[in-house]
Structures are given as structure tokens and as C-alpha cells.
Amino acid sequence: MPGIKRGVLISFEGVEGSGKTTQARALVDYLENKGAPFLFVRDPGSTEIGESIRQVLLNPEYKIMNPRCELFLFLAARAQLVYEKILPALNDKKIVVADRFSDSTLAYQVYGHNLPKRLISIFNRFASAGLKPDLTFLVDIDVLKGRSRGKINDRIEGLNRIYHEKVRRAYLRLAHRARGRIKVLNGERSVEELKTEVIGYVNEFLCKKGYKL
């Protein structure tokens, strides 16, 4: 891949039940069919350490978890993911597709739990080695419609509606501030419609970066 200096990081964000994971996996399938070099990760997770932290974070029995504890567990898992998986993949000029990344911290911990933005932004950059996604898809959907799509199985899904409404508003605020990077998708559209929209954006973006699909 001459002319490509480093890989790219594409993230998917959204409230619970938005369908972001479905779209992330659909993009991965598309890249695989095209023979493009890629890595799919989920945040938190995708490393042995990260998956162990994920089990703690999402365990519904840990309802007493303090938001500050939650924050540092997420950041710890992200740091391991970045240094173990993402940075090496970017150095190999791969297309990294992430099911959640640093925007989640701002939406869920800063705005959802009313934690200090300036301080946590510093922690967030430190944990992610200063990485920001090159392109982000925010699959937006009404909180109640999203929650109605499946069972509420984990600790964060089980938090109240008010919390999740704050998270959704935070995501939309982030998208407004980063309109060049974050593409807002209507999560109420069909899976195939969203897939077509995502692939259209990705093809155009990767073409500009020098990839040939």
C-alpha cells in the first residue's frame, strides 16, 4: 500500500440497542470481502486483560460500583487495547474498526455521571496514547426504542432511563462539535439501509486515504 503512512481508526458509538455493533460487524465483513487489511476490536475488551475488566464492569451484581472506579476500569482496558492491539495495527497500515472508543468515556462517564470533563479528557488522552478516531459513526436512536430491542443483561444497561437520556444528549453534542469526524446515522432505519450508508462514507474516506477497495 504505497503512499499510506499509517492505518486508520473507525469507531462506532451509540446508546444501548442502537445497532452500532451490528453495523461495525457489517463493515468488517465488507472489508474482509474486499481483501482489505483490518482489525476489529471492542472497547472494553479484545485483549485478555481487557476482557477480564469488561466482565467486572458489566457484572450486574456490582451495582455499588462508584463512577470513579468505573471510569478508571474503562481507561485501563482502553490503554491495554491501544498498546497491545490498535497501535501495532495502525503501524501495519490496517483499518481498525472499533465498537466504541474514547467518545464513550465522554458520553457515559463525563456527562452520564457528571464527572469533571477537563480532568477526564486528560486521562482519556493518556489512556488512548492521544489517539482519536479518524472517522466515527454515531448510530442515534430514542433511548426507549433502543432498550426495547433486547434484554437488559449488564450493569450499565440496567441504569435508569434518565442516565441513558443524558448519554444520548451527550453523544449528539459531541457530534455537533466534531461534525467533520462524527457521522450521525438514524438508528431507526433498517440494517441494510444503514449498512449502505456506512459503506458509502467508508469508501469515500478510505479512497482519500489511499486505500483501494
C-alpha positions as CSV (number, residue, x, y, z in Angstrom):
1,M,0.0,0.0,0.0
2,P,2.4,2.7,-1.2
3,G,1.6,6.2,-0.1
4,I,-0.2,5.1,3.1
5,K,1.8,6.2,6.1
6,R,-0.4,4.6,8.8
7,G,-3.7,2.8,9.2
8,V,-7.0,4.4,10.1
9,L,-9.3,4.1,13.1
10,I,-13.0,3.9,12.5
11,S,-15.3,3.8,15.6
12,F,-18.9,3.1,16.2
13,E,-20.8,4.7,19.0
14,G,-24.4,4.8,20.3
15,V,-26.7,4.2,23.2
16,E,-27.7,0.7,24.2
17,G,-29.7,-1.1,21.5
18,S,-28.8,1.4,18.8
19,G,-27.4,-1.3,16.5
20,K,-23.9,0.1,16.4
21,T,-22.3,-3.4,16.9
22,T,-24.3,-4.8,14.0
23,Q,-23.1,-2.0,11.7
24,A,-19.5,-2.4,12.9
25,R,-19.6,-6.1,12.2
26,A,-21.2,-5.4,8.8
27,L,-18.3,-3.1,7.9
28,V,-15.8,-5.7,9.0
29,D,-17.5,-8.3,6.7
30,Y,-17.4,-5.8,3.8
31,L,-13.7,-5.1,4.4
32,E,-12.9,-8.8,4.6
33,N,-14.8,-9.5,1.3
34,K,-12.7,-6.7,-0.3
35,G,-9.5,-8.2,0.9
36,A,-8.6,-5.1,2.9
37,P,-6.3,-5.3,5.9
38,F,-8.4,-4.8,9.0
39,L,-8.6,-5.4,12.8
40,F,-11.9,-5.5,14.7
41,V,-11.9,-4.6,18.4
42,R,-14.4,-3.9,21.1
43,D,-13.8,-1.3,23.9
44,P,-13.6,-2.5,26.6
45,G,-12.2,-5.9,25.6
46,S,-10.3,-7.6,22.8
47,T,-7.3,-8.4,25.0
48,E,-7.1,-10.9,27.8
49,I,-6.8,-8.1,30.3
50,G,-9.5,-6.0,28.7
51,E,-12.0,-8.9,28.6
52,S,-11.4,-9.6,32.3
53,I,-12.0,-5.9,33.1
54,R,-15.1,-6.0,30.9
55,Q,-16.6,-8.8,33.0
56,V,-16.2,-6.7,36.1
57,L,-17.6,-3.5,34.5
58,L,-20.7,-5.1,33.2
59,N,-21.4,-7.5,36.1
60,P,-25.0,-6.6,37.3
61,E,-24.1,-7.7,40.8
62,Y,-21.7,-4.8,41.1
63,K,-24.4,-2.1,41.5
64,I,-22.4,-0.3,44.2
65,M,-19.5,0.5,41.8
66,N,-18.6,4.1,42.2
67,P,-18.5,6.1,38.9
68,R,-14.8,6.9,39.5
69,C,-14.0,3.3,39.8
70,E,-15.9,2.6,36.6
71,L,-14.0,5.4,34.8
72,F,-10.6,4.0,35.7
73,L,-11.5,0.5,34.8
74,F,-12.7,1.6,31.3
75,L,-9.5,3.6,30.8
76,A,-7.3,0.7,32.0
77,A,-8.9,-1.6,29.5
78,R,-8.5,1.0,26.7
79,A,-4.9,1.6,27.5
80,Q,-4.2,-2.2,27.2
81,L,-6.2,-2.3,23.9
82,V,-4.4,0.6,22.4
83,Y,-0.9,-0.5,23.2
84,E,-1.4,-4.2,22.6
85,K,-3.7,-4.2,19.5
86,I,-4.5,-0.8,18.0
87,L,-1.1,0.9,17.7
88,P,0.6,-2.2,16.1
89,A,-2.3,-2.5,13.7
90,L,-2.1,1.2,12.7
91,N,1.6,0.8,12.2
92,D,0.8,-2.1,9.8
93,K,-1.5,0.2,7.9
94,K,-4.6,-1.7,8.9
95,I,-8.1,-0.4,9.0
96,V,-9.1,-0.6,12.7
97,V,-12.8,-0.9,13.3
98,A,-13.7,-0.3,17.0
99,D,-17.0,-1.0,18.7
100,R,-16.8,2.0,21.0
101,F,-13.7,4.1,21.8
102,S,-12.8,7.3,23.6
103,D,-16.1,9.2,22.8
104,S,-17.9,6.6,25.1
105,T,-15.9,7.9,28.1
106,L,-17.2,11.5,27.5
107,A,-20.8,10.4,26.9
108,Y,-21.1,7.7,29.7
109,Q,-18.7,8.8,32.4
110,V,-18.4,12.6,32.0
111,Y,-21.9,13.5,31.0
112,G,-23.8,10.5,32.2
113,H,-22.2,10.5,35.7
114,N,-21.4,14.3,35.8
115,L,-17.7,13.8,36.3
116,P,-15.2,16.6,35.6
117,K,-14.7,16.9,31.8
118,R,-11.3,18.7,31.7
119,L,-9.6,16.3,34.1
120,I,-11.1,13.2,32.5
121,S,-10.2,14.4,29.0
122,I,-6.6,14.4,30.1
123,F,-6.9,10.9,31.5
124,N,-8.7,9.8,28.3
125,R,-5.9,11.1,26.0
126,F,-3.3,9.5,28.2
127,A,-5.0,6.1,28.2
128,S,-5.5,6.2,24.4
129,A,-2.0,7.4,23.6
130,G,-3.5,10.6,22.2
131,L,-5.4,8.6,19.5
132,K,-8.7,9.9,18.2
133,P,-10.8,8.0,15.7
134,D,-10.3,9.2,12.1
135,L,-14.0,8.6,11.4
136,T,-16.8,7.9,13.8
137,F,-20.4,6.6,13.2
138,L,-22.9,7.6,15.9
139,V,-26.0,5.4,15.5
140,D,-28.6,7.6,17.1
141,I,-31.9,6.2,18.4
142,D,-34.6,7.0,21.0
143,V,-33.5,5.5,24.3
144,L,-36.7,3.6,25.0
145,K,-36.8,2.2,21.4
146,G,-33.2,1.1,21.8
147,R,-33.8,-0.5,25.2
148,S,-36.9,-2.3,23.8
149,R,-34.8,-4.2,21.3
150,G,-33.3,-6.7,23.7
151,K,-32.9,-7.9,27.2
152,I,-31.2,-5.7,29.8
153,N,-28.4,-8.0,30.9
154,D,-25.5,-5.9,32.2
155,R,-24.9,-3.3,34.9
156,I,-24.7,-0.3,32.6
157,E,-27.7,-1.3,30.5
158,G,-29.6,-1.6,33.8
159,L,-29.0,2.1,34.8
160,N,-32.2,4.2,34.7
161,R,-33.7,6.0,31.7
162,I,-32.6,9.4,32.9
163,Y,-28.9,8.3,32.8
164,H,-29.2,6.9,29.3
165,E,-31.0,10.1,28.1
166,K,-28.1,12.1,29.3
167,V,-25.7,9.8,27.4
168,R,-27.7,10.2,24.2
169,R,-27.7,14.0,24.5
170,A,-24.0,13.9,25.2
171,Y,-23.4,11.9,22.0
172,L,-25.4,14.4,19.9
173,R,-23.5,17.3,21.5
174,L,-20.2,15.6,20.7
175,A,-21.3,15.0,17.1
176,H,-22.3,18.7,16.7
177,R,-18.8,19.8,17.9
178,A,-17.0,17.3,15.6
179,R,-19.1,17.3,12.5
180,G,-16.2,16.6,10.3
181,R,-15.4,13.3,12.1
182,I,-18.7,12.1,13.5
183,K,-21.4,11.0,11.1
184,V,-24.8,10.7,12.8
185,L,-27.0,7.8,11.5
186,N,-30.7,7.3,12.1
187,G,-30.8,4.1,14.1
188,E,-34.5,3.6,13.3
189,R,-33.7,2.8,9.7
190,S,-33.3,-0.8,8.5
191,V,-30.0,-2.6,9.0
192,E,-29.4,-2.8,5.2
193,E,-30.1,0.9,4.7
194,L,-27.6,1.8,7.4
195,K,-25.1,-0.6,6.1
196,T,-25.3,1.0,2.6
197,E,-24.9,4.5,4.2
198,V,-21.9,3.4,6.3
199,I,-20.1,1.7,3.4
200,G,-20.7,4.8,1.2
201,Y,-19.0,7.0,3.8
202,V,-16.2,4.5,4.3
203,N,-15.4,4.0,0.6
204,E,-15.1,7.7,0.1
205,F,-13.0,8.2,3.3
206,L,-10.6,5.3,2.5
207,C,-10.2,6.4,-1.1
208,K,-8.9,9.8,0.2
209,K,-6.5,8.0,2.5
210,G,-5.0,6.0,-0.4
211,Y,-6.7,2.6,0.1
212,K,-8.0,0.7,-2.9
213,L,-11.0,-1.5,-2.3
